[in-house]
Amino acid sequence: MPPFPCSLWELPGLTKLSVQAIHGFRETEKSRWSEASRAILQRVQAAAFGPGQTLLSSVHVLDLEARGYIKPHVDSIKFCGATIAGLSLLSPSVMRLVHTQEPGEWLELLLEPGSLYILRGSARYDFSHEILRDEESFFGERRIPRGRRISVICRSLPEGMGPGESGQPPAAC
């Protein structure tokens, strides 16, 4: 993948990982934020997570280039808990959810810049989710041109991995 400009990539620890579900991306795990960013993350966490949920200590930042996409997948229960919350930035995109047992049951979400999606319950476990390729990016009959998209993703700890537990899940799901 040719590099694409972004001041975010000047941050230490930024990597491009090879994950089969995601194409045309870079990602990092981030635990230190500016005061303004921390305030936004606190609002996301307050909206998405219950008082008894413990979050993974790092926030996953995924930078998807304009031609990038995310194939259908369900995040592993070994690495992510009951709730996944993503803040979509820069470009609108279409997220498709398809029931894993009943493929005729599906829905699409238009993720505008600044929108928050929360996957929990049946949406978390029973539906795959994907970000459509630019050429497939329609919401109903409306074409949604895809540009570069950044998502900031918070996740709860997997079941049985509380704050005092031994063993740490991998940084990313």
Phi, psi and omega in degrees: 000127177292146180295150174233146189289138174189128179295337177302326185283356174277355179287142176296147175088002181287134180223163169244114182257152178267103178240130185299330184280339187244134181232134179072061186211168166223154180210162175207163171250133185230133179240348178247129185226158173292166179300317180296318179293322177299321179297320178294315179298324178296322177295318177300311183295322179294324180285327191260331191242141178282164183299333181272356183274136175258134183265152168302143187291331179256149176262136181272125177247120183242122180251110183256120180292166186305325180266001180283166179200166178237120181287160181301134179199161170241125181299138184296136177288348176288332189244342182227143180274207190284346184225135174232128180232129182234131175262119183267133183229158173078298188233145172293152176208164179249125175257128177252133174246131181231130179298132185289334180259336182231082186302342176286347176266110182207164173207159177238142179243134173271114180261098177282156175304132181092356180277156179241128172247146180230123176253117176208166180061222182299322179299327181284316190258331188257353181236137169282158175227151181208158170251123186291148174298156181306315184291343178257002191279090176231145173240103192067233178268352186276126176287131178244093180297132182264133169246197177296137183231131173247134173236139179248115193241124175254142182224148174277157177295149174298156178307139176080007179240073179280176183303327182265002184286150175278153181089138179239140175289159174302156184298323183238152176266000000 
